[in-house]
Amino acid sequence: MNTYTVTLNPNGGEVKPVNKTVTFAAAYGELPTPTRTGHAFTAWQATTNGTLFNVTSNTVVSIASNHTLIASWKTISYTVTFDPQGGTVNPSSKVVLFGEKYGALPVPVLPAPVRVGYAFNGWFMKTNGTEFAVAENTTVNTPAHHTLYAKWTAEPYVCDPTGDAPLTTTGQYVGYLYNEAPFADTVASAIRGTFALTLTQTNGNLTAKAVTQKGSLSFTSKAWDATASSNGTRQATLSARGGEKLLLLVRQNRLWGTLSGGALGGETLNLDGSRNRFSNRLDTEAQTLLEANKGYYTLALPPYTAISTGSSHAAPEGSGYLTLTVGSGGSVKIVGRLADGTSLSQSATLILFNGCGPETCVPLFVSLYSRTGWTGGLLWITTGGKGSILTDRDLGWFVRWEKPSGKPDGASALLDAVGGYYGTVPSLAAHYLFSAETNAVPYHTSGGTVKLQTAALPDNTGVSRTGTRLSITRGTAPVLSGGAYDYSAENSAMATFSFTSRTGIFTGTFNLYYDNLLTGRLRHVIVRAPYAGVLTPIRGAAFAGEPAGQGYYLVPDNNPSLGTFPLKRSYGIILEEGNESSVK
């Protein structure tokens, strides 16, 4: 018997064993199956007299010498799916071959930008432009169906200040302080203060005021640090009494810089701002824009996300609100309430970033809770006048709200800004439906805890309009019947409703009921919950589906573990446009 050694060549793959002994004129017998990434094995092949043929386990050995079998492969095709990350793409997928180039790739498009546009920056193997980029000439090396993710790069939210003209005249400037502050396990952009500058002489004679969480800081200068830089930017390095350092850079219509040290601790705040063109009555372009923006605006502040930082896990779930009145000289009066009932007010100035587009913005910043908390945001008024107000939420800019973590109700929240210009009669619907979000706050007694009677919460309770007056369906007190209270009436919560058409603000109270058996008798506890909200008849496109009005209601938590701390948990209320047939 003649035996020979057959070498198994995997031809780019892997195989075990790499050889075997065969007998001439007998079958090859069992042959191993090789593997190769991105390829399918088709056959072992041998060559005799220049002729290539397939070899299987049943093939009879016809080569009377040691010889080699070579693996034959077929390249596998895979489907690549394109995820446009908020945009659209056509086609949505394509078939590629492993080891070959991806070839032509589609270009996705985004919907028309709300305020700031994005540029497509390529396809990537993971979201947010992570892993590696994939282009037309990239080799396919993923041996599976896979997805490519679009990366979008945002345009600057305001244009580069260094492109502004060199300083030539005196005047007033307004601006804001900002940074990226920690939020949960990440960071979020936040307005951290406001800034005002009066330049009395172009040689650097100026006064400036920064308002931060810790208070107001004043700065003065008699001259610039040195001669103008090569591009005409003027610079001053100033100090406040508390040791705060202001690096100030100024051009004709823009200012920027940093604020650090002193009461800020290790924080550095960035500064951005613009000349107050609205204060110049001879600036016809600015005055025309101001006239278009003058008026009264309402904003709801529902939470985009909120986290508890206090021991009671009481992150607010309701919506606060703001009202803004834009007046002469670009003055803006801000008044409102946060979702825990905290009142706030601020005098601000409308900002127009010269050369950056027609949008104007209002820097909101208020120090809260005896300077242990704050709220801030950059509110943009859309072009055209008397439209919606928005934040650059798609760039990570929200209204930020910080409650001190040292308190049981400590919380950190990113809030949306939902609303815009407000009118009175034209803004009112004929009928509304008032509802309160369900809560699970129990009532504590000496015998334990009692659950809320959620059936009594306002749920599509009718609110009717007569002229500019809104009135809620008259309350019907629950009646004890068959050993239990009946809460089936439309307004068994005995909700009141007070509305001011001039402001769009509505307030009132309603009952929370807690029923329990105590020593064989049904105990019926009533807790009065206050609420407040605002109508927002004009809203940005992203919030077109939001209710006409939003707000909050407060539930007292009498948990004995809180001691004397007056915890009130916040939940949402809504006012939806509806009709009488939709009531509870």
C-alpha positions, 0 to 999 in steps of 0.5 A, spaced: 500 500 500 502 506 497 501 512 502 502 519 502 502 526 506 497 531 504 498 538 506 492 542 507 493 549 505 487 554 508 489 559 503 488 565 508 484 562 513 486 557 519 485 549 519 487 543 524 490 539 523 495 542 517 496 535 514 494 528 514 496 521 511 492 518 505 492 511 501 493 511 493 486 509 490 483 509 497 478 515 499 481 521 502 476 520 508 474 525 513 477 532 511 477 538 516 473 545 515 477 551 515 475 558 517 476 565 514 474 571 517 469 574 512 469 568 507 465 562 506 469 555 505 467 552 498 471 546 497 478 543 498 482 543 491 488 539 488 491 540 481 493 534 476 497 536 470 494 543 470 487 541 472 484 544 478 479 539 481 475 539 488 476 534 493 471 531 498 472 526 503 469 521 498 474 523 492 479 517 491 486 519 491 489 519 484 496 523 485 501 518 487 506 523 491 505 527 497 501 533 495 497 539 497 490 541 498 488 548 497 482 551 500 477 555 496 473 561 499 467 565 497 467 572 500 461 573 504 456 580 503 453 584 509 448 589 509 450 596 512 445 600 515 445 607 515 443 611 521 442 618 520 442 620 527 436 625 527 436 626 519 434 622 513 438 618 508 437 615 501 438 609 501 438 607 508 442 601 507 447 597 502 450 591 501 458 590 501 463 585 500 468 583 506 475 585 504 473 590 499 472 597 499 465 600 502 464 604 495 459 610 494 456 612 501 450 616 501 450 623 504 444 624 510 440 631 510 437 634 517 431 638 517 431 645 517 435 648 523 431 651 529 437 656 529 443 653 529 445 648 523 449 642 523 454 640 517 455 632 516 462 630 518 462 623 516 460 616 517 462 612 523 462 605 526 459 608 533 455 614 535 458 621 537 463 620 532 467 614 536 470 608 533 473 609 526 471 613 520 468 610 514 469 613 507 468 610 500 475 607 500 475 604 507 476 596 507 470 592 510 473 588 515 467 587 520 464 580 518 457 581 520 451 586 518 453 592 521 450 600 522 454 606 520 452 612 524 452 619 521 456 625 525 454 632 525 458 638 527 454 644 530 456 651 527 458 655 532 452 658 536 454 665 535 460 667 530 467 668 532 468 675 536 475 676 533 472 677 526 469 683 528 471 690 526 477 694 531 474 698 536 473 705 534 467 708 539 465 708 546 458 705 548 455 700 552 456 692 552 452 686 555 454 679 555 453 673 560 458 668 563 458 661 562 461 654 562 460 647 562 458 645 569 458 637 572 451 634 571 450 627 573 455 623 570 457 628 565 457 636 564 452 640 561 453 648 558 450 653 563 449 660 563 453 662 570 452 670 570 451 676 567 455 682 565 455 689 563 460 694 561 460 701 560 466 704 555 467 711 557 473 712 553 476 708 547 483 708 551 480 703 556 477 708 561 471 703 563 467 700 568 464 693 568 459 689 573 459 681 573 453 678 577 454 671 579 451 666 584 455 669 589 453 676 588 455 682 584 463 684 582 465 691 580 471 692 576 474 699 573 480 701 568 483 707 566 487 704 560 488 698 556 493 693 558 497 695 552 497 697 545 492 694 541 494 687 538 496 686 531 488 685 529 486 691 533 483 687 539 483 691 546 485 687 552 484 689 560 486 685 566 482 687 572 481 685 579 475 685 584 476 686 591 475 679 593 480 677 588 476 675 582 480 676 576 477 679 569 480 678 563 477 682 558 477 683 550 474 688 546 472 690 539 467 694 536 461 690 537 463 684 541 467 682 547 469 676 550 474 673 556 474 669 562 472 670 570 476 666 575 479 666 582 476 669 588 469 667 590 469 662 584 474 658 587 477 653 582 472 655 577 473 659 570 467 662 567 467 664 560 465 671 557 461 673 551 457 679 549 456 684 544 455 692 544 448 694 546 445 696 539 438 697 542 440 703 546 442 707 540 436 710 537 440 712 531 441 705 529 435 704 525 437 697 523 437 695 531 431 699 532 427 696 527 429 689 530 427 691 537 420 693 535 419 687 532 421 683 538 417 688 543 412 685 547 410 680 552 412 672 552 410 666 556 415 660 557 413 654 561 419 650 563 418 643 563 424 638 566 428 635 560 431 631 565 432 632 573 436 628 578 435 628 586 442 630 589 438 631 596 436 625 601 429 625 600 429 624 592 425 629 591 427 632 584 421 636 581 417 633 576 412 639 575 413 645 570 415 652 572 414 658 568 417 665 566 414 671 563 418 676 559 417 683 557 421 686 552 421 694 552 425 700 550 432 700 549 432 692 549 430 692 556 427 685 558 423 684 565 423 677 567 418 674 572 416 667 574 416 661 578 420 655 579 417 648 579 418 648 587 414 655 588 420 659 588 419 666 585 424 669 581 425 676 577 431 679 573 432 685 569 436 683 563 438 686 556 436 683 549 443 681 546 444 682 538 450 679 536 452 684 531 454 680 524 451 673 527 444 673 524 438 677 526 436 672 532 436 676 539 437 672 546 436 674 553 441 671 558 437 669 564 441 668 571 438 668 578 442 666 584 437 662 589 436 660 596 441 665 599 446 664 594 446 656 595 443 655 588 441 658 581 438 658 575 440 660 568 439 659 561 440 663 554 433 664 551 433 666 543 427 669 540 426 667 533 426 671 527 420 675 524 418 678 531 413 675 536 415 668 535 417 662 539 423 662 544 427 657 545 434 654 547 439 651 543 437 644 546 440 640 540 447 643 542 446 641 549 444 648 552 438 648 556 435 652 562 439 649 568 436 649 575 440 647 581 437 646 588 442 645 594 444 638 595 445 639 602 438 640 603 433 634 603 430 636 596 436 638 593 436 637 585 439 638 579 435 639 573 435 641 565 429 644 563 426 646 556 423 652 554 416 652 551 413 658 549 413 665 545 409 671 544 403 671 548 396 675 546 390 675 550 383 674 547 386 671 540 390 666 544 385 663 548 381 657 546 373 656 547 375 650 552 380 647 556 381 640 560 385 641 566 389 635 569 394 633 574 400 628 574 399 622 578 403 622 585 405 616 590 406 621 596 403 617 602 400 621 608 403 619 614 399 617 621 401 614 627 398 607 625 402 607 618 402 610 611 395 612 607 395 612 600 392 617 596 386 617 592 388 618 585 381 617 582 380 624 585 386 628 582 383 633 576 383 629 570 380 632 564 376 637 568 373 642 564 375 649 564 370 654 559 372 661 556 367 667 557 370 673 553 377 673 557 375 669 563 376 662 564 372 658 569 373 651 572 367 646 573 364 647 579 366 642 585 362 637 587 365 634 594 365 627 595 360 623 598 360 617 603 356 612 600 356 604 602 363 605 607 367 609 601 367 616 598 365 617 591 370 620 587 366 620 580 364 627 580 368 631 574 371 636 580 371 632 586 378 635 588 374 641 589 379 645 584 379 652 584 381 656 578 384 663 577 386 666 571 389 673 569 388 674 561 393 679 561 399 675 563 397 668 561 398 665 568 393 661 572 393 659 579 389 655 584 388 649 589 385 642 589 384 637 594 388 631 595 384 625 599 387 620 604 382 615 606 384 609 612 380 605 617 382 607 624 379 603 630 374 601 626 372 608 623 373 611 616 378 617 617 377 622 611 384 626 610 384 632 606 390 636 604 390 642 600 395 642 594 397 649 591 398 649 583 400 655 578 402 655 571 402 659 564 399 659 557 404 658 552 399 659 545 406 660 541 411 654 541 417 652 537 416 647 532 419 641 537 414 643 542 408 643 537 405 637 541 405 640 548 399 642 551 397 649 551 399 650 558 403 647 563 405 648 571 406 645 577 402 643 584 406 641 590 404 636 595 406 636 602 410 630 605 409 629 612 414 624 613 416 624 620 423 622 618 424 629 615 423 632 622 421 640 621 424 640 614 417 643 610 418 638 604 413 639 598 414 635 592 413 637 585 408 634 580 406 637 573 399 640 571 397 641 564 391 645 561 390 642 554 385 645 548 379 640 548 371 640 548 366 639 553 365 632 550 372 630 553 371 632 560 371 626 565 
